[in-house]
Amino acid sequence: MTKQPKPRARGEERRQAIVDAARTRAANGGWSSVTTRALSDDIGFTQPVLYSHFAGGKADIVLAVALEGFVQMANEVDAAVGVLKGAPAVRAAAKAYLEFARLQPAVYEAMFSLPIGVEFGTERTGPEQRAAFAALLAVFGDGDDAVADAEVVTEVFWSTLHGVSTLDAAGRLPYDAREARLAVIAERFS
């Protein structure tokens, strides 16, 4: 006799299936193609099931995708940096960030361009965004190794990476200059 999944586990699986379907649909057709009706068709759930997991409909689904994106980006930056310090750490973090933005453009758009109703840099900033910031902040050291004004430097570093990734996604920067841009970023922020 096979065990049936517990109701809570089933609910979490359904919720994740909805988020995954939204990510896939947005990656293939943009966020305008993500509707509760389309997601219902994609995964075989009724719209009431979607709304039982995401009462705010599409807005809540986009938020869930964005929050997962912050965690994923933090993990990828952390993994790329590892134990590196100085310029190699800055370069590794910048490369991981820019690769995430390039390879996950719909998720990146949800994180930074779509209205998701989250705050940055306040006491109401969520743990997912804090994790992403912490991954970049770690590049600039901690304790005795920390650079002066590490949080401000991290904000400017993040802003630089966001600007480069946005311009790159729009085709406004030459593709063959990616490595040169990484070298400049690593040099300037080391």
C-alpha positions as CSV (number, residue, x, y, z in Angstrom):
1,M,0.0,0.0,0.0
2,T,1.4,3.4,-1.0
3,K,1.4,6.2,1.4
4,Q,-0.6,9.2,0.3
5,P,1.2,12.6,0.7
6,K,0.1,14.6,3.7
7,P,-2.3,17.4,2.9
8,R,0.3,20.1,3.8
9,A,3.0,18.4,1.6
10,R,0.5,18.2,-1.3
11,G,-0.3,21.9,-0.8
12,E,3.3,22.8,-0.9
13,E,3.8,20.7,-4.1
14,R,0.9,22.4,-5.7
15,R,2.1,25.8,-4.8
16,Q,5.6,25.0,-6.2
17,A,4.0,23.6,-9.4
18,I,2.2,26.9,-9.9
19,V,5.4,28.9,-9.3
20,D,7.4,26.7,-11.7
21,A,4.7,26.9,-14.4
22,A,4.7,30.7,-14.1
23,R,8.5,30.8,-14.4
24,T,8.4,28.6,-17.5
25,R,5.5,30.5,-19.1
26,A,7.2,33.9,-18.4
27,A,10.5,32.6,-19.8
28,N,8.8,31.4,-23.0
29,G,6.3,34.2,-23.6
30,G,6.9,37.0,-21.1
31,W,5.0,38.0,-18.1
32,S,2.0,39.1,-20.2
33,S,1.5,35.4,-21.1
34,V,1.1,34.5,-17.4
35,T,-2.5,34.4,-16.4
36,T,-4.3,32.3,-13.9
37,R,-6.3,30.8,-16.8
38,A,-3.2,29.9,-18.7
39,L,-1.5,28.5,-15.6
40,S,-4.6,26.4,-14.8
41,D,-4.4,25.0,-18.3
42,D,-0.7,24.3,-18.1
43,I,-0.7,22.4,-14.8
44,G,-4.3,21.0,-14.8
45,F,-5.4,22.8,-11.7
46,T,-8.6,24.8,-11.5
47,Q,-8.4,28.5,-11.0
48,P,-9.9,28.2,-7.5
49,V,-7.0,25.9,-6.6
50,L,-4.5,28.6,-7.8
51,Y,-6.4,31.2,-5.8
52,S,-6.4,29.0,-2.8
53,H,-2.5,29.1,-2.9
54,F,-2.2,32.7,-4.2
55,A,-5.2,34.8,-3.1
56,G,-3.9,37.8,-4.9
57,G,-3.7,35.9,-8.2
58,K,-1.0,36.8,-10.7
59,A,0.5,39.5,-8.5
60,D,1.1,37.0,-5.7
61,I,2.5,34.4,-8.1
62,V,5.0,37.0,-9.5
63,L,6.0,37.9,-6.0
64,A,6.7,34.2,-5.2
65,V,8.8,33.9,-8.3
66,A,10.7,37.0,-7.4
67,L,11.3,35.9,-3.8
68,E,12.6,32.5,-5.0
69,G,14.8,34.4,-7.5
70,F,16.5,36.4,-4.6
71,V,17.3,33.2,-2.8
72,Q,18.6,31.5,-6.0
73,M,20.7,34.5,-6.8
74,A,22.2,34.6,-3.3
75,N,23.0,30.9,-3.5
76,E,24.7,31.3,-6.8
77,V,26.8,34.3,-5.7
78,D,27.7,32.5,-2.5
79,A,28.8,29.4,-4.4
80,A,30.8,31.4,-7.0
81,V,32.6,33.4,-4.3
82,G,33.3,30.5,-1.9
83,V,36.4,31.4,0.0
84,L,37.8,34.0,-2.5
85,K,38.8,37.4,-1.2
86,G,39.5,40.8,-2.9
87,A,39.4,41.2,-6.6
88,P,38.8,37.5,-7.4
89,A,35.8,37.6,-5.0
90,V,34.4,40.7,-6.6
91,R,34.8,39.3,-10.1
92,A,33.2,35.9,-9.1
93,A,30.2,37.7,-7.5
94,A,29.8,40.0,-10.5
95,K,30.0,37.2,-12.9
96,A,27.5,35.0,-11.0
97,Y,25.1,37.9,-10.7
98,L,25.3,38.9,-14.4
99,E,25.0,35.2,-15.4
100,F,21.9,34.8,-13.3
101,A,20.3,37.9,-14.9
102,R,21.3,36.7,-18.4
103,L,20.1,33.1,-17.9
104,Q,16.9,33.9,-15.9
105,P,15.6,37.1,-17.5
106,A,12.0,36.6,-16.6
107,V,12.8,35.9,-13.0
108,Y,15.2,38.9,-12.9
109,E,12.4,41.0,-14.4
110,A,10.0,39.9,-11.6
111,M,12.7,40.7,-9.0
112,F,13.5,44.2,-10.2
113,S,11.1,45.5,-12.8
114,L,7.6,44.3,-12.0
115,P,5.6,45.7,-9.1
116,I,5.9,43.2,-6.3
117,G,5.2,45.3,-3.3
118,V,8.4,44.7,-1.4
119,E,10.7,47.1,0.2
120,F,14.5,47.2,0.0
121,G,16.8,48.6,2.7
122,T,14.2,49.0,5.4
123,E,13.2,47.1,8.5
124,R,10.4,45.6,6.4
125,T,12.8,44.1,3.8
126,G,12.2,40.4,3.6
127,P,14.7,37.6,4.4
128,E,14.9,36.7,0.7
129,Q,16.1,40.2,-0.3
130,R,18.4,40.3,2.7
131,A,20.0,37.1,1.7
132,A,20.8,38.5,-1.8
133,F,22.2,41.6,-0.3
134,A,24.2,39.6,2.3
135,A,25.8,37.5,-0.5
136,L,27.1,40.7,-2.2
137,L,28.0,42.3,1.1
138,A,30.2,39.3,2.0
139,V,32.4,40.1,-0.9
140,F,33.6,43.2,0.8
141,G,34.5,41.4,4.0
142,D,33.3,41.3,7.5
143,G,34.7,42.1,10.9
144,D,38.3,43.4,10.7
145,D,38.4,42.6,6.9
146,A,35.4,44.8,6.0
147,V,36.0,47.7,3.7
148,A,34.9,51.1,5.0
149,D,31.2,51.8,4.4
150,A,30.8,48.2,3.2
151,E,27.0,48.5,3.0
152,V,27.2,51.6,0.8
153,V,29.8,50.0,-1.4
154,T,27.6,47.0,-1.7
155,E,24.7,49.2,-2.8
156,V,26.8,50.8,-5.5
157,F,28.2,47.5,-6.6
158,W,24.6,46.0,-6.8
159,S,23.5,49.1,-8.7
160,T,26.4,48.7,-11.1
161,L,25.6,45.1,-11.7
162,H,21.9,45.9,-12.2
163,G,22.7,48.6,-14.7
164,V,25.1,46.3,-16.7
165,S,22.6,43.4,-16.7
166,T,19.8,45.7,-17.8
167,L,21.8,47.2,-20.6
168,D,23.1,43.8,-21.6
169,A,19.6,42.3,-21.7
170,A,18.4,45.2,-23.9
171,G,21.3,44.5,-26.3
172,R,22.8,47.9,-25.6
173,L,26.3,46.6,-24.7
174,P,28.7,44.7,-27.0
175,Y,28.5,41.0,-26.2
176,D,32.2,40.5,-26.8
177,A,33.1,43.0,-24.1
178,R,31.6,41.0,-21.2
179,E,35.0,39.8,-19.9
180,A,36.4,43.3,-20.1
181,R,33.4,44.7,-18.2
182,L,34.0,42.1,-15.4
183,A,37.6,43.1,-15.2
184,V,36.8,46.7,-14.8
185,I,34.1,46.0,-12.2
186,A,36.6,43.8,-10.2
187,E,39.3,46.4,-10.4
188,R,37.1,49.3,-9.4
189,F,35.4,47.5,-6.5
190,S,38.5,45.8,-5.1
